[in-house]
Amino acid sequence: MAGVVTRGEMAVFSKTDGSAVICLTGNWKKGAELPGSDEALEKLESKPPLLMVTFDASGLTGWDSHLLIFIKKMKDHLKERGIECRTDALPEGVTRLLNLVVAVPERPAAKIPHPEPFITAVGGRTAALAGSASAGLDPISARTIDDLILQIRDSFGSTFVVVTHELTSIFAIGSDSYF
């Protein structure tokens, strides 16, 4: 399709006050060509000593968790170097999710090692796909759907891939959750 941006781009500009701006443009979504945090750090390290780094996201055309991962890595690297990182010029949704990431730190002990890759595990068994199976239902009906999914899973050894935003269902039926 002509005119569709299939890559995310980044440029770093130094200011005379000891700060730098990382300009993020284009599509920062899965499948797009994206610069890495290492590339950004190289560009920053080639600049005069920095006190602060800010982001300019006015040229973003789309984003998903890949942008969050990039910014989180940048924040961590900058913190290690004692450089202030300001994210207040990012889209509101990005800022909120970053605040959530900081507020709820990763617990390494919570990770469960998987003996085989997820796709391999699903490939040898029946996979049933359900997209928000209980969305919009009253709590009793939603629980009935969750119970049905569990019954089928346990009776036939099926693997279910459920795409939902219903946390109650995720906790009720999920054994492996991917966000």
PyMOL CGO cylinders between C-alpha atoms (Angstrom):
from pymol import cmd
from pymol.cgo import CYLINDER

trace = [
    CYLINDER, 0.00, 0.00, 0.00, 1.43, 3.34, -0.98, 0.3, 1, 1, 1, 1, 1, 1,
    CYLINDER, 1.43, 3.34, -0.98, 1.85, 5.93, 1.74, 0.3, 1, 1, 1, 1, 1, 1,
    CYLINDER, 1.85, 5.93, 1.74, 1.80, 3.45, 4.64, 0.3, 1, 1, 1, 1, 1, 1,
    CYLINDER, 1.80, 3.45, 4.64, 4.71, 4.02, 7.01, 0.3, 1, 1, 1, 1, 1, 1,
    CYLINDER, 4.71, 4.02, 7.01, 6.27, 0.66, 7.77, 0.3, 1, 1, 1, 1, 1, 1,
    CYLINDER, 6.27, 0.66, 7.77, 9.11, 1.81, 9.97, 0.3, 1, 1, 1, 1, 1, 1,
    CYLINDER, 9.11, 1.81, 9.97, 9.80, 3.75, 13.08, 0.3, 1, 1, 1, 1, 1, 1,
    CYLINDER, 9.80, 3.75, 13.08, 12.59, 6.27, 12.98, 0.3, 1, 1, 1, 1, 1, 1,
    CYLINDER, 12.59, 6.27, 12.98, 14.63, 8.10, 15.54, 0.3, 1, 1, 1, 1, 1, 1,
    CYLINDER, 14.63, 8.10, 15.54, 16.85, 11.17, 15.44, 0.3, 1, 1, 1, 1, 1, 1,
    CYLINDER, 16.85, 11.17, 15.44, 18.89, 12.67, 18.26, 0.3, 1, 1, 1, 1, 1, 1,
    CYLINDER, 18.89, 12.67, 18.26, 19.44, 16.42, 18.53, 0.3, 1, 1, 1, 1, 1, 1,
    CYLINDER, 19.44, 16.42, 18.53, 21.74, 18.11, 21.05, 0.3, 1, 1, 1, 1, 1, 1,
    CYLINDER, 21.74, 18.11, 21.05, 20.98, 21.44, 22.65, 0.3, 1, 1, 1, 1, 1, 1,
    CYLINDER, 20.98, 21.44, 22.65, 23.51, 23.88, 24.04, 0.3, 1, 1, 1, 1, 1, 1,
    CYLINDER, 23.51, 23.88, 24.04, 22.14, 23.55, 27.59, 0.3, 1, 1, 1, 1, 1, 1,
    CYLINDER, 22.14, 23.55, 27.59, 23.45, 19.98, 28.08, 0.3, 1, 1, 1, 1, 1, 1,
    CYLINDER, 23.45, 19.98, 28.08, 20.26, 18.29, 26.98, 0.3, 1, 1, 1, 1, 1, 1,
    CYLINDER, 20.26, 18.29, 26.98, 19.27, 16.21, 23.99, 0.3, 1, 1, 1, 1, 1, 1,
    CYLINDER, 19.27, 16.21, 23.99, 15.97, 15.43, 22.29, 0.3, 1, 1, 1, 1, 1, 1,
    CYLINDER, 15.97, 15.43, 22.29, 15.17, 12.01, 20.86, 0.3, 1, 1, 1, 1, 1, 1,
    CYLINDER, 15.17, 12.01, 20.86, 12.64, 12.54, 18.06, 0.3, 1, 1, 1, 1, 1, 1,
    CYLINDER, 12.64, 12.54, 18.06, 10.48, 9.50, 17.39, 0.3, 1, 1, 1, 1, 1, 1,
    CYLINDER, 10.48, 9.50, 17.39, 8.59, 9.36, 14.10, 0.3, 1, 1, 1, 1, 1, 1,
    CYLINDER, 8.59, 9.36, 14.10, 6.69, 6.85, 12.02, 0.3, 1, 1, 1, 1, 1, 1,
    CYLINDER, 6.69, 6.85, 12.02, 5.16, 3.54, 12.99, 0.3, 1, 1, 1, 1, 1, 1,
    CYLINDER, 5.16, 3.54, 12.99, 6.54, 1.96, 16.19, 0.3, 1, 1, 1, 1, 1, 1,
    CYLINDER, 6.54, 1.96, 16.19, 4.57, -1.27, 15.96, 0.3, 1, 1, 1, 1, 1, 1,
    CYLINDER, 4.57, -1.27, 15.96, 5.34, -4.96, 15.67, 0.3, 1, 1, 1, 1, 1, 1,
    CYLINDER, 5.34, -4.96, 15.67, 6.47, -5.82, 12.17, 0.3, 1, 1, 1, 1, 1, 1,
    CYLINDER, 6.47, -5.82, 12.17, 7.86, -2.37, 11.43, 0.3, 1, 1, 1, 1, 1, 1,
    CYLINDER, 7.86, -2.37, 11.43, 11.59, -1.74, 11.06, 0.3, 1, 1, 1, 1, 1, 1,
    CYLINDER, 11.59, -1.74, 11.06, 12.62, -0.15, 14.35, 0.3, 1, 1, 1, 1, 1, 1,
    CYLINDER, 12.62, -0.15, 14.35, 15.86, 1.32, 15.64, 0.3, 1, 1, 1, 1, 1, 1,
    CYLINDER, 15.86, 1.32, 15.64, 17.19, -0.25, 18.81, 0.3, 1, 1, 1, 1, 1, 1,
    CYLINDER, 17.19, -0.25, 18.81, 18.09, 1.34, 22.11, 0.3, 1, 1, 1, 1, 1, 1,
    CYLINDER, 18.09, 1.34, 22.11, 21.76, 0.54, 21.42, 0.3, 1, 1, 1, 1, 1, 1,
    CYLINDER, 21.76, 0.54, 21.42, 21.62, 2.73, 18.30, 0.3, 1, 1, 1, 1, 1, 1,
    CYLINDER, 21.62, 2.73, 18.30, 20.10, 5.56, 20.32, 0.3, 1, 1, 1, 1, 1, 1,
    CYLINDER, 20.10, 5.56, 20.32, 22.74, 5.21, 23.03, 0.3, 1, 1, 1, 1, 1, 1,
    CYLINDER, 22.74, 5.21, 23.03, 25.53, 5.35, 20.43, 0.3, 1, 1, 1, 1, 1, 1,
    CYLINDER, 25.53, 5.35, 20.43, 24.08, 8.58, 19.07, 0.3, 1, 1, 1, 1, 1, 1,
    CYLINDER, 24.08, 8.58, 19.07, 23.74, 10.04, 22.58, 0.3, 1, 1, 1, 1, 1, 1,
    CYLINDER, 23.74, 10.04, 22.58, 27.29, 9.08, 23.54, 0.3, 1, 1, 1, 1, 1, 1,
    CYLINDER, 27.29, 9.08, 23.54, 28.63, 10.86, 20.45, 0.3, 1, 1, 1, 1, 1, 1,
    CYLINDER, 28.63, 10.86, 20.45, 27.16, 14.12, 21.80, 0.3, 1, 1, 1, 1, 1, 1,
    CYLINDER, 27.16, 14.12, 21.80, 28.73, 16.43, 24.40, 0.3, 1, 1, 1, 1, 1, 1,
    CYLINDER, 28.73, 16.43, 24.40, 28.17, 15.32, 28.03, 0.3, 1, 1, 1, 1, 1, 1,
    CYLINDER, 28.17, 15.32, 28.03, 24.46, 15.27, 28.78, 0.3, 1, 1, 1, 1, 1, 1,
    CYLINDER, 24.46, 15.27, 28.78, 22.43, 16.22, 31.83, 0.3, 1, 1, 1, 1, 1, 1,
    CYLINDER, 22.43, 16.22, 31.83, 18.96, 15.49, 30.47, 0.3, 1, 1, 1, 1, 1, 1,
    CYLINDER, 18.96, 15.49, 30.47, 17.21, 13.68, 27.60, 0.3, 1, 1, 1, 1, 1, 1,
    CYLINDER, 17.21, 13.68, 27.60, 13.65, 14.34, 26.46, 0.3, 1, 1, 1, 1, 1, 1,
    CYLINDER, 13.65, 14.34, 26.46, 11.48, 12.70, 23.83, 0.3, 1, 1, 1, 1, 1, 1,
    CYLINDER, 11.48, 12.70, 23.83, 9.55, 14.34, 20.99, 0.3, 1, 1, 1, 1, 1, 1,
    CYLINDER, 9.55, 14.34, 20.99, 6.82, 12.01, 19.74, 0.3, 1, 1, 1, 1, 1, 1,
    CYLINDER, 6.82, 12.01, 19.74, 4.89, 14.52, 17.63, 0.3, 1, 1, 1, 1, 1, 1,
    CYLINDER, 4.89, 14.52, 17.63, 5.78, 12.58, 14.47, 0.3, 1, 1, 1, 1, 1, 1,
    CYLINDER, 5.78, 12.58, 14.47, 4.48, 9.20, 15.63, 0.3, 1, 1, 1, 1, 1, 1,
    CYLINDER, 4.48, 9.20, 15.63, 1.89, 7.64, 13.34, 0.3, 1, 1, 1, 1, 1, 1,
    CYLINDER, 1.89, 7.64, 13.34, 1.32, 4.55, 15.47, 0.3, 1, 1, 1, 1, 1, 1,
    CYLINDER, 1.32, 4.55, 15.47, 2.73, 2.65, 18.43, 0.3, 1, 1, 1, 1, 1, 1,
    CYLINDER, 2.73, 2.65, 18.43, 2.37, -0.49, 20.50, 0.3, 1, 1, 1, 1, 1, 1,
    CYLINDER, 2.37, -0.49, 20.50, 4.40, -2.19, 23.22, 0.3, 1, 1, 1, 1, 1, 1,
    CYLINDER, 4.40, -2.19, 23.22, 7.54, -2.03, 21.05, 0.3, 1, 1, 1, 1, 1, 1,
    CYLINDER, 7.54, -2.03, 21.05, 7.73, 1.72, 21.67, 0.3, 1, 1, 1, 1, 1, 1,
    CYLINDER, 7.73, 1.72, 21.67, 7.27, 1.15, 25.41, 0.3, 1, 1, 1, 1, 1, 1,
    CYLINDER, 7.27, 1.15, 25.41, 10.08, -1.40, 25.45, 0.3, 1, 1, 1, 1, 1, 1,
    CYLINDER, 10.08, -1.40, 25.45, 12.40, 1.02, 23.62, 0.3, 1, 1, 1, 1, 1, 1,
    CYLINDER, 12.40, 1.02, 23.62, 11.62, 3.89, 25.99, 0.3, 1, 1, 1, 1, 1, 1,
    CYLINDER, 11.62, 3.89, 25.99, 11.91, 1.71, 29.11, 0.3, 1, 1, 1, 1, 1, 1,
    CYLINDER, 11.91, 1.71, 29.11, 15.35, 0.49, 27.97, 0.3, 1, 1, 1, 1, 1, 1,
    CYLINDER, 15.35, 0.49, 27.97, 16.40, 4.07, 27.27, 0.3, 1, 1, 1, 1, 1, 1,
    CYLINDER, 16.40, 4.07, 27.27, 15.21, 5.22, 30.71, 0.3, 1, 1, 1, 1, 1, 1,
    CYLINDER, 15.21, 5.22, 30.71, 17.14, 2.39, 32.39, 0.3, 1, 1, 1, 1, 1, 1,
    CYLINDER, 17.14, 2.39, 32.39, 20.36, 3.12, 30.44, 0.3, 1, 1, 1, 1, 1, 1,
    CYLINDER, 20.36, 3.12, 30.44, 20.12, 6.84, 31.11, 0.3, 1, 1, 1, 1, 1, 1,
    CYLINDER, 20.12, 6.84, 31.11, 19.48, 6.26, 34.82, 0.3, 1, 1, 1, 1, 1, 1,
    CYLINDER, 19.48, 6.26, 34.82, 22.60, 4.07, 35.00, 0.3, 1, 1, 1, 1, 1, 1,
    CYLINDER, 22.60, 4.07, 35.00, 24.61, 6.96, 33.52, 0.3, 1, 1, 1, 1, 1, 1,
    CYLINDER, 24.61, 6.96, 33.52, 23.09, 9.54, 35.87, 0.3, 1, 1, 1, 1, 1, 1,
    CYLINDER, 23.09, 9.54, 35.87, 21.24, 11.35, 33.07, 0.3, 1, 1, 1, 1, 1, 1,
    CYLINDER, 21.24, 11.35, 33.07, 17.73, 12.67, 33.72, 0.3, 1, 1, 1, 1, 1, 1,
    CYLINDER, 17.73, 12.67, 33.72, 15.10, 11.29, 31.34, 0.3, 1, 1, 1, 1, 1, 1,
    CYLINDER, 15.10, 11.29, 31.34, 11.89, 13.26, 30.76, 0.3, 1, 1, 1, 1, 1, 1,
    CYLINDER, 11.89, 13.26, 30.76, 8.93, 11.47, 29.19, 0.3, 1, 1, 1, 1, 1, 1,
    CYLINDER, 8.93, 11.47, 29.19, 6.23, 14.12, 29.63, 0.3, 1, 1, 1, 1, 1, 1,
    CYLINDER, 6.23, 14.12, 29.63, 6.13, 14.92, 25.88, 0.3, 1, 1, 1, 1, 1, 1,
    CYLINDER, 6.13, 14.92, 25.88, 5.12, 11.36, 24.98, 0.3, 1, 1, 1, 1, 1, 1,
    CYLINDER, 5.12, 11.36, 24.98, 1.50, 10.46, 24.15, 0.3, 1, 1, 1, 1, 1, 1,
    CYLINDER, 1.50, 10.46, 24.15, -0.68, 10.17, 27.25, 0.3, 1, 1, 1, 1, 1, 1,
    CYLINDER, -0.68, 10.17, 27.25, -1.21, 6.42, 26.76, 0.3, 1, 1, 1, 1, 1, 1,
    CYLINDER, -1.21, 6.42, 26.76, 2.54, 5.80, 26.59, 0.3, 1, 1, 1, 1, 1, 1,
    CYLINDER, 2.54, 5.80, 26.59, 3.13, 7.87, 29.72, 0.3, 1, 1, 1, 1, 1, 1,
    CYLINDER, 3.13, 7.87, 29.72, 0.44, 6.01, 31.65, 0.3, 1, 1, 1, 1, 1, 1,
    CYLINDER, 0.44, 6.01, 31.65, 1.76, 2.60, 30.65, 0.3, 1, 1, 1, 1, 1, 1,
    CYLINDER, 1.76, 2.60, 30.65, 5.34, 3.61, 31.52, 0.3, 1, 1, 1, 1, 1, 1,
    CYLINDER, 5.34, 3.61, 31.52, 4.14, 4.75, 34.95, 0.3, 1, 1, 1, 1, 1, 1,
    CYLINDER, 4.14, 4.75, 34.95, 2.48, 1.36, 35.38, 0.3, 1, 1, 1, 1, 1, 1,
    CYLINDER, 2.48, 1.36, 35.38, 5.68, -0.46, 34.39, 0.3, 1, 1, 1, 1, 1, 1,
    CYLINDER, 5.68, -0.46, 34.39, 7.62, 1.51, 37.00, 0.3, 1, 1, 1, 1, 1, 1,
    CYLINDER, 7.62, 1.51, 37.00, 4.94, 1.09, 39.68, 0.3, 1, 1, 1, 1, 1, 1,
    CYLINDER, 4.94, 1.09, 39.68, 4.71, -2.68, 39.19, 0.3, 1, 1, 1, 1, 1, 1,
    CYLINDER, 4.71, -2.68, 39.19, 8.28, -3.95, 38.92, 0.3, 1, 1, 1, 1, 1, 1,
    CYLINDER, 8.28, -3.95, 38.92, 9.05, -7.30, 37.34, 0.3, 1, 1, 1, 1, 1, 1,
    CYLINDER, 9.05, -7.30, 37.34, 9.32, -10.19, 39.76, 0.3, 1, 1, 1, 1, 1, 1,
    CYLINDER, 9.32, -10.19, 39.76, 11.91, -12.63, 38.34, 0.3, 1, 1, 1, 1, 1, 1,
    CYLINDER, 11.91, -12.63, 38.34, 10.65, -15.41, 40.63, 0.3, 1, 1, 1, 1, 1, 1,
    CYLINDER, 10.65, -15.41, 40.63, 7.18, -15.08, 39.04, 0.3, 1, 1, 1, 1, 1, 1,
    CYLINDER, 7.18, -15.08, 39.04, 8.44, -16.25, 35.66, 0.3, 1, 1, 1, 1, 1, 1,
    CYLINDER, 8.44, -16.25, 35.66, 7.68, -19.90, 34.99, 0.3, 1, 1, 1, 1, 1, 1,
    CYLINDER, 7.68, -19.90, 34.99, 10.14, -21.63, 32.68, 0.3, 1, 1, 1, 1, 1, 1,
    CYLINDER, 10.14, -21.63, 32.68, 8.43, -23.25, 29.73, 0.3, 1, 1, 1, 1, 1, 1,
    CYLINDER, 8.43, -23.25, 29.73, 9.84, -26.64, 28.71, 0.3, 1, 1, 1, 1, 1, 1,
    CYLINDER, 9.84, -26.64, 28.71, 8.90, -26.05, 25.09, 0.3, 1, 1, 1, 1, 1, 1,
    CYLINDER, 8.90, -26.05, 25.09, 8.02, -22.99, 23.01, 0.3, 1, 1, 1, 1, 1, 1,
    CYLINDER, 8.02, -22.99, 23.01, 4.37, -21.99, 23.12, 0.3, 1, 1, 1, 1, 1, 1,
    CYLINDER, 4.37, -21.99, 23.12, 3.77, -22.60, 19.38, 0.3, 1, 1, 1, 1, 1, 1,
    CYLINDER, 3.77, -22.60, 19.38, 5.32, -26.07, 19.66, 0.3, 1, 1, 1, 1, 1, 1,
    CYLINDER, 5.32, -26.07, 19.66, 3.03, -26.90, 22.58, 0.3, 1, 1, 1, 1, 1, 1,
    CYLINDER, 3.03, -26.90, 22.58, -0.04, -25.74, 20.70, 0.3, 1, 1, 1, 1, 1, 1,
    CYLINDER, -0.04, -25.74, 20.70, 0.98, -27.31, 17.38, 0.3, 1, 1, 1, 1, 1, 1,
    CYLINDER, 0.98, -27.31, 17.38, 0.64, -30.91, 18.55, 0.3, 1, 1, 1, 1, 1, 1,
    CYLINDER, 0.64, -30.91, 18.55, -2.76, -30.44, 20.13, 0.3, 1, 1, 1, 1, 1, 1,
    CYLINDER, -2.76, -30.44, 20.13, -6.13, -29.00, 19.28, 0.3, 1, 1, 1, 1, 1, 1,
    CYLINDER, -6.13, -29.00, 19.28, -6.22, -25.24, 19.55, 0.3, 1, 1, 1, 1, 1, 1,
    CYLINDER, -6.22, -25.24, 19.55, -9.50, -23.48, 20.03, 0.3, 1, 1, 1, 1, 1, 1,
    CYLINDER, -9.50, -23.48, 20.03, -9.55, -19.76, 19.46, 0.3, 1, 1, 1, 1, 1, 1,
    CYLINDER, -9.55, -19.76, 19.46, -11.95, -17.56, 21.36, 0.3, 1, 1, 1, 1, 1, 1,
    CYLINDER, -11.95, -17.56, 21.36, -12.02, -13.81, 20.93, 0.3, 1, 1, 1, 1, 1, 1,
    CYLINDER, -12.02, -13.81, 20.93, -13.42, -12.08, 24.01, 0.3, 1, 1, 1, 1, 1, 1,
    CYLINDER, -13.42, -12.08, 24.01, -15.85, -14.94, 24.55, 0.3, 1, 1, 1, 1, 1, 1,
    CYLINDER, -15.85, -14.94, 24.55, -17.42, -13.33, 27.60, 0.3, 1, 1, 1, 1, 1, 1,
    CYLINDER, -17.42, -13.33, 27.60, -17.22, -9.66, 26.59, 0.3, 1, 1, 1, 1, 1, 1,
    CYLINDER, -17.22, -9.66, 26.59, -20.35, -7.74, 27.46, 0.3, 1, 1, 1, 1, 1, 1,
    CYLINDER, -20.35, -7.74, 27.46, -21.97, -10.57, 29.38, 0.3, 1, 1, 1, 1, 1, 1,
    CYLINDER, -21.97, -10.57, 29.38, -23.25, -10.34, 32.93, 0.3, 1, 1, 1, 1, 1, 1,
    CYLINDER, -23.25, -10.34, 32.93, -20.89, -11.90, 35.53, 0.3, 1, 1, 1, 1, 1, 1,
    CYLINDER, -20.89, -11.90, 35.53, -22.88, -15.14, 35.87, 0.3, 1, 1, 1, 1, 1, 1,
    CYLINDER, -22.88, -15.14, 35.87, -23.00, -15.78, 32.10, 0.3, 1, 1, 1, 1, 1, 1,
    CYLINDER, -23.00, -15.78, 32.10, -19.33, -14.83, 31.76, 0.3, 1, 1, 1, 1, 1, 1,
    CYLINDER, -19.33, -14.83, 31.76, -18.39, -17.33, 34.48, 0.3, 1, 1, 1, 1, 1, 1,
    CYLINDER, -18.39, -17.33, 34.48, -20.49, -20.00, 32.71, 0.3, 1, 1, 1, 1, 1, 1,
    CYLINDER, -20.49, -20.00, 32.71, -18.49, -19.44, 29.49, 0.3, 1, 1, 1, 1, 1, 1,
    CYLINDER, -18.49, -19.44, 29.49, -15.22, -19.63, 31.46, 0.3, 1, 1, 1, 1, 1, 1,
    CYLINDER, -15.22, -19.63, 31.46, -16.37, -22.88, 33.09, 0.3, 1, 1, 1, 1, 1, 1,
    CYLINDER, -16.37, -22.88, 33.09, -17.28, -24.31, 29.67, 0.3, 1, 1, 1, 1, 1, 1,
    CYLINDER, -17.28, -24.31, 29.67, -13.82, -23.47, 28.32, 0.3, 1, 1, 1, 1, 1, 1,
    CYLINDER, -13.82, -23.47, 28.32, -12.23, -25.18, 31.35, 0.3, 1, 1, 1, 1, 1, 1,
    CYLINDER, -12.23, -25.18, 31.35, -14.47, -28.25, 30.94, 0.3, 1, 1, 1, 1, 1, 1,
    CYLINDER, -14.47, -28.25, 30.94, -13.57, -28.66, 27.26, 0.3, 1, 1, 1, 1, 1, 1,
    CYLINDER, -13.57, -28.66, 27.26, -9.88, -28.09, 27.99, 0.3, 1, 1, 1, 1, 1, 1,
    CYLINDER, -9.88, -28.09, 27.99, -9.81, -30.67, 30.77, 0.3, 1, 1, 1, 1, 1, 1,
    CYLINDER, -9.81, -30.67, 30.77, -12.00, -33.24, 29.00, 0.3, 1, 1, 1, 1, 1, 1,
    CYLINDER, -12.00, -33.24, 29.00, -10.26, -33.22, 25.64, 0.3, 1, 1, 1, 1, 1, 1,
    CYLINDER, -10.26, -33.22, 25.64, -6.80, -31.92, 26.52, 0.3, 1, 1, 1, 1, 1, 1,
    CYLINDER, -6.80, -31.92, 26.52, -7.36, -28.95, 24.24, 0.3, 1, 1, 1, 1, 1, 1,
    CYLINDER, -7.36, -28.95, 24.24, -5.32, -25.78, 24.28, 0.3, 1, 1, 1, 1, 1, 1,
    CYLINDER, -5.32, -25.78, 24.28, -7.29, -22.57, 24.14, 0.3, 1, 1, 1, 1, 1, 1,
    CYLINDER, -7.29, -22.57, 24.14, -5.92, -19.30, 22.88, 0.3, 1, 1, 1, 1, 1, 1,
    CYLINDER, -5.92, -19.30, 22.88, -8.23, -16.64, 24.28, 0.3, 1, 1, 1, 1, 1, 1,
    CYLINDER, -8.23, -16.64, 24.28, -7.86, -12.99, 23.33, 0.3, 1, 1, 1, 1, 1, 1,
    CYLINDER, -7.86, -12.99, 23.33, -9.62, -10.87, 25.92, 0.3, 1, 1, 1, 1, 1, 1,
    CYLINDER, -9.62, -10.87, 25.92, -9.39, -7.80, 28.08, 0.3, 1, 1, 1, 1, 1, 1,
    CYLINDER, -9.39, -7.80, 28.08, -11.54, -9.38, 30.79, 0.3, 1, 1, 1, 1, 1, 1,
    CYLINDER, -11.54, -9.38, 30.79, -9.12, -9.85, 33.71, 0.3, 1, 1, 1, 1, 1, 1,
    CYLINDER, -9.12, -9.85, 33.71, -11.62, -12.01, 35.59, 0.3, 1, 1, 1, 1, 1, 1,
    CYLINDER, -11.62, -12.01, 35.59, -11.61, -14.51, 32.70, 0.3, 1, 1, 1, 1, 1, 1,
    CYLINDER, -11.61, -14.51, 32.70, -7.82, -14.39, 32.37, 0.3, 1, 1, 1, 1, 1, 1,
    CYLINDER, -7.82, -14.39, 32.37, -7.37, -15.32, 36.02, 0.3, 1, 1, 1, 1, 1, 1,
    CYLINDER, -7.37, -15.32, 36.02, -10.16, -17.92, 35.92, 0.3, 1, 1, 1, 1, 1, 1,
    CYLINDER, -10.16, -17.92, 35.92, -9.04, -19.86, 32.83, 0.3, 1, 1, 1, 1, 1, 1,
    CYLINDER, -9.04, -19.86, 32.83, -5.46, -18.84, 32.11, 0.3, 1, 1, 1, 1, 1, 1,
    CYLINDER, -5.46, -18.84, 32.11, -2.48, -21.05, 32.84, 0.3, 1, 1, 1, 1, 1, 1,
    CYLINDER, -2.48, -21.05, 32.84, -0.11, -19.06, 30.60, 0.3, 1, 1, 1, 1, 1, 1,
    CYLINDER, -0.11, -19.06, 30.60, -0.81, -15.39, 29.93, 0.3, 1, 1, 1, 1, 1, 1,
    CYLINDER, -0.81, -15.39, 29.93, 0.96, -13.24, 27.35, 0.3, 1, 1, 1, 1, 1, 1,
    CYLINDER, 0.96, -13.24, 27.35, 0.52, -9.49, 27.27, 0.3, 1, 1, 1, 1, 1, 1,
]
cmd.load_cgo(trace, "trace")
